[in-house]
Structure formats: C-alpha cells, structure tokens
Amino acid sequence: MRPIGKYLAVSPIEEEIKTESGLLLSANDVADLRYKKAKVLAPGTDVSAIKAGDVIYFDKRSGFTMVIDGEKLTIITERDVVVVL
C-alpha cells in the first residue's frame, strides 16, 4: 500500500490523558479534544517532512477511514498534521 500525493495512511493511537493533578479523563472528555494522536504507516509520494513511523497529532475532523487488508486505517492529508513528535 502506498498513498499517492499529499495523503498519509495513519493508525490512530488511543491514549489515556491525565490532568496535572493526576486525574484520568473519561472517554467522553477525550472525545471532546480537537486533535488525535496517530502513527504514520505510509506517507504519500509528495510528502517529504513526515516519514513512516513518525507519531503525529492531526485534526480529528479531517480524513476518512478505510479497511485495507483487514486493518482499519485513517487517510489524511499532510496539511491536517499539526505536530510531529
């Protein structure tokens, strides 16, 4: 599988979020956050700044979900990425 152009194939990472005081946020609170964390599985042919294996944050309202070879993947564009870790 190889995305074309400025697309990225990512696998969302479910994360527990703790407040500074040590409280874990509920799933509903986490769902209210605008950005999601994901691991890049494959960058598109025109993407140069992001590589496979990078962990990113992207706008959760962007992209779409596909099932490829039985694996659920999210496809986003490079411009939807806000942070590369």
N, C-alpha and C positions, 0 to 999 in steps of 0.2 A: 504494500500500500504506500502510495506516495501522493500527498496533496499537491495540487497544481497552483501556481501563482502565489498569492499572499495568504493562502489558507494554512492553518495549523491543525493537526489532529492532536487532541489532548485528552487526558484521562483525569476527570475531577478527583480531588483528594478530599475526603470527608475529614474534617478536623474538629477537635474539641477546643473551644475558646474559653480561656479563663480570664476573669477580670483581674485587676491589680490586687484586689483583696482576696483572690483565690477562689471565687465562686465560678462554677461552670455554667455557661449559658445554655439554655434549653434549645432544642432543635428549632422551635419557633423563633427564638431570638436570633439564632444563626441564620435562619432563612430570611430574616429582615435585612441582613447585610447586603450591600450592593455588589461586592466583589467575591469571587470564588477562587480557591486555590486549585491548581492543576499541574500535572506533569506533562511535558511536551513529548509526545510519542514520535511525531514526524513533522518537520517544518516543510512548508511548500517550496517550490522550485525558485521563487523570487524572494525568499526570506533569508536575510543574512545575519541579523542581530540575535536571533533566537535559534538555539540548537536542540536536537533531540536530547532528552534527559534533563533539560532545564525545568525548574519549578517556577511557575508564574502565577500572578493574580490577574484575572480578567473580569470584565463586566458580565455579570451572570445573565443579563437580559439579551446578550448577543449570542449569535451562533445557532446551531441546531444539533440534534443528536441523531446518530446513525448506529446501526449494528453491522459490524464488518467482521466476518469470521467468528460470529458468536460473541464478540466483545462490543460492549456499548461505549461509543466514543463521542466526544463533542468536537464539532468542527467550528472554528472561529477564524476571524481574520486577524492579521498582525496588528492592525490599529486598535483592536479590542483589548490588547495586552497593556496593562498599566504598570506592572512591576515584574522584573525578572530577578529571582533570588540567586 
